[in-house]
Amino acid sequence: MNVHLSTIILYVKNVPLLTHFYVENFNLKVIEEDPIWALLDTGGIHIGLHKIGEQYFDQIEEEHTFDNNTKLVFEIDMDIISARNELISKNINMREIKTFENYPFWLCDGTDPEGNVFQLKSKK
């Protein structure tokens, strides 16, 4: 079997909020959009934002952010320090820039409004 990853779906509380976040900050294009679903084009694969089921809303506090084991990695074509500073100026939670020995990239993690982790990746 040959496979090709086409879409990663995140289950979210507020589809319009996260759609705006990823379009505004990462210049992603909206392919499909309705109140419970958005499909964003990253240029390589799609990110789907799917509203979680109503039955789960009673279990979630208003300001709750999710813990999950997914990280969206965006390779950027600009200086990572400038990109990080731009996001921080928009009150986006960003961690410190890091790298690893013999690794050709700088990395910096951040979180979207619902706590989903993303990473900026920039060539050294």
C-alpha positions in Angstrom: 0.0 0.0 0.0 1.2 3.5 -0.9 0.0 6.3 1.2 0.1 10.1 1.1 -0.8 12.2 4.2 -3.3 14.7 3.0 -4.9 16.2 6.1 -4.4 16.5 9.8 -7.6 17.2 11.8 -7.6 19.0 15.1 -10.8 18.9 17.2 -11.4 22.3 18.6 -13.9 24.3 20.7 -14.0 27.4 18.5 -13.5 26.8 14.8 -13.8 30.5 13.7 -11.3 31.6 16.3 -8.6 29.1 15.3 -9.3 29.6 11.6 -8.6 33.3 12.1 -5.5 32.6 14.2 -3.9 30.3 11.5 -4.9 32.5 8.6 -3.8 35.7 10.3 -0.5 34.5 11.7 0.6 31.8 9.1 -1.1 33.1 6.0 -2.9 29.8 5.4 -5.7 29.8 2.9 -9.2 28.7 3.7 -10.5 25.9 1.4 -13.7 25.1 3.1 -15.5 26.8 6.0 -18.7 26.5 8.0 -19.6 26.8 11.7 -18.3 23.4 12.6 -15.5 22.8 10.1 -12.7 24.6 8.3 -10.1 23.2 6.0 -6.9 25.2 5.7 -4.2 24.8 2.9 -0.6 24.9 4.2 0.9 24.4 0.7 1.8 20.8 1.4 -1.0 19.2 3.5 -4.3 20.4 4.8 -5.2 21.2 8.4 -8.8 20.5 9.3 -10.4 22.2 12.3 -13.4 20.3 13.5 -15.7 21.5 16.3 -15.8 19.0 19.2 -19.1 17.4 19.9 -21.6 19.4 22.0 -21.7 16.5 24.5 -18.2 17.5 25.6 -18.8 21.2 26.2 -20.3 20.6 29.7 -17.0 18.9 30.7 -14.8 21.8 29.6 -14.3 25.0 31.6 -14.5 28.3 29.6 -10.8 29.1 29.7 -9.5 25.5 29.4 -6.7 24.8 27.0 -6.2 21.3 25.7 -3.2 19.1 26.3 -2.5 16.8 23.3 0.4 15.0 21.8 0.2 16.7 18.4 2.5 19.5 17.2 2.1 21.4 13.9 5.5 22.3 12.4 5.7 25.2 10.1 9.0 25.7 8.2 9.4 29.4 7.7 11.5 31.4 5.2 12.5 34.2 7.6 14.7 34.8 10.5 13.3 32.9 13.5 14.0 35.6 16.0 12.0 38.1 13.9 9.1 35.6 13.5 9.1 34.8 17.2 9.1 38.5 18.1 6.3 39.2 15.7 4.1 36.5 17.3 5.0 37.7 20.8 3.9 41.2 19.9 0.5 39.7 19.1 0.4 38.2 22.6 1.0 34.7 21.3 2.7 32.4 23.9 6.1 31.5 22.5 8.9 29.5 24.1 12.6 30.0 23.7 14.4 29.3 20.4 16.4 26.1 20.5 18.4 23.8 18.3 20.3 20.5 18.5 23.9 19.6 17.8 24.5 18.8 14.1 20.9 19.8 13.3 20.5 22.5 10.5 17.4 24.2 11.9 16.4 26.7 14.6 13.1 25.7 16.4 10.6 27.6 18.5 7.4 26.3 19.9 4.2 28.3 20.6 0.6 27.6 21.4 -2.6 28.7 19.7 -5.6 30.1 21.6 -6.8 26.6 22.6 -3.4 25.3 23.7 -2.5 23.4 20.5 1.3 23.4 20.1 2.9 24.6 16.9 6.5 25.0 16.0 8.4 27.4 13.8 11.4 25.8 12.0 14.0 27.9 10.3 17.2 26.9 8.5 20.4 28.1 10.2 
